Amino acid sequence: MTPDGPELTADTVRDLLRAQHPDLAERSLRLGARGWDNQLWRLGDDLAVRLPWATPTADALLLKEHTWLPVLAPRLPLPVPVPQRLGAPSARFPRPWIVTTWVPGAPGDQAPATRGPAAADALGAFLTALHRPAPEDAPTGRERGGPLAPLAGRFEHGLASAVEQGLLPDPETVRAMRSLWADAVAAPAWSGPAVWLHGDLHPANVLTADGTFCGVIDFGDLCAGDPACDLAAAWTLLPDGALDRFHTAYRPEYRAARDPGHVPAPGPAPDTATLRRARGWALLRALGCLLIGEAGRRGRPGGKPSWAPPARAALRRIVPAR
């Protein structure tokens, strides 16, 4: 159920299309996915209808995507869902909604990348293209792209919950996680320009095919800030042994372009401080996904069992074996 409206069904979606976008209304329609904030309905072979259904903040996130993704998408080397139409709130459905392009592929939490070099190159190229200086009116993150220190309470709560549930039985691992977190918090802050960030690169928000990445979805946390937030993906998305390859492939130019036709030159590899912060973001994200996965295994609302295996694999990469 949506907070203020009727249950979302195929009839609801088709009625909305008939009222506001009748040229699309008779296409085939089927449920694609239910996420944290939105439901996604396949519309024919190449489009999807995305409607907020669970959280009150989803409206603003959809409108943000509608504003900015058409601007960013042309320069990105992986397909992303580009908004094509905007649906207005109505008596039938009192919230905004969008029609986007459909991006084919399997979610990475269900089909992880297995071809390390290809996946590292694809992720490096995507983040190189995305991490350009953002304009002054770019959205700011809900903690994403900012410093890690304010998130210390969340980290400690998540760590304690994982220990309590028996997900982290080894005390040495827990101590190592606390040490890595402290090091990430202590790393020098980002001193470069605020760059565009995806903001939520966990395995369910990337798509795979043939062992590598073929698309990136769910830009609801799109914002500007410290690139370390996105660079965490090197630990959480890539298979073992691909980290160095990623750092070779990732070469953004953080200087702002002088004109729209400017082609950026390859920049330096991420500095040590940025990688320390990125590893902290990776630790926080993997821990959160592990807890969400365990909640799903236990049948709790909002839990997603498929998130646990990639989270465990990520933690093995982040925390060195003792």
VENMO-V492033 format. One record per backbone hydrogen bond with DSSP energy under -1.0 kcal/mol. CO is the residue of the C=O (numbers start at 1). NH is the residue of the N-H. Records with the same first field share a line. If there is no record, write none. Layout:
CO = NH, NH
This chain:
9 = 13
10 = 14
11 = 15
12 = 16
13 = 17
14 = 18
15 = 19
16 = 20
17 = 21
21 = 24
24 = 27
28 = 44
30 = 42
33 = 40
37 = 53, 54
38 = 35
39 = 51
40 = 32, 33
41 = 49
42 = 30
43 = 47
46 = 102
47 = 43
48 = 100
49 = 41
50 = 98
51 = 39
55 = 58
57 = 61
58 = 62
59 = 63
60 = 64
61 = 65
62 = 66
63 = 67
64 = 68
65 = 69
68 = 72
69 = 73
72 = 75
73 = 76
79 = 216
82 = 101
85 = 99
87 = 97
93 = 90
97 = 87
98 = 50
99 = 84, 85
100 = 48
106 = 208
107 = 110, 111
114 = 116
115 = 119
116 = 120
117 = 121
118 = 122
119 = 123
120 = 124
121 = 125
122 = 126
123 = 127
124 = 128
125 = 129
126 = 130
127 = 131
130 = 132
132 = 196
135 = 138
139 = 224
141 = 143
143 = 146
145 = 226
148 = 151
149 = 152
151 = 155
152 = 156
153 = 157
154 = 158
155 = 159
156 = 160
157 = 161
158 = 162
159 = 163
160 = 164
161 = 165
162 = 167
163 = 166
170 = 174
171 = 175
172 = 176
173 = 177
174 = 178
175 = 179
176 = 180
177 = 181
178 = 182
179 = 183
180 = 184
181 = 185
182 = 186
194 = 134
195 = 225
197 = 223
200 = 202
202 = 205
203 = 108, 206
205 = 217
206 = 108
207 = 214, 215
208 = 106
209 = 212
211 = 114, 115
212 = 209
215 = 207
219 = 222
223 = 197
225 = 195
226 = 229
227 = 231
228 = 232
230 = 233
231 = 234
232 = 235, 236
233 = 237
239 = 242
242 = 246
243 = 247
244 = 248
245 = 249
246 = 250
251 = 267
259 = 262
271 = 275
272 = 276
273 = 277
274 = 278
275 = 279
276 = 280
277 = 281
278 = 282
279 = 283
280 = 284
281 = 285
282 = 286
283 = 287
284 = 288
285 = 289
286 = 290
287 = 291
288 = 292
289 = 293
290 = 294
291 = 295
292 = 296, 304
293 = 297
294 = 298
295 = 300
296 = 299
300 = 303
304 = 307
305 = 308
307 = 311
308 = 312
309 = 313
310 = 314
311 = 315
312 = 316
313 = 317
314 = 318
315 = 319
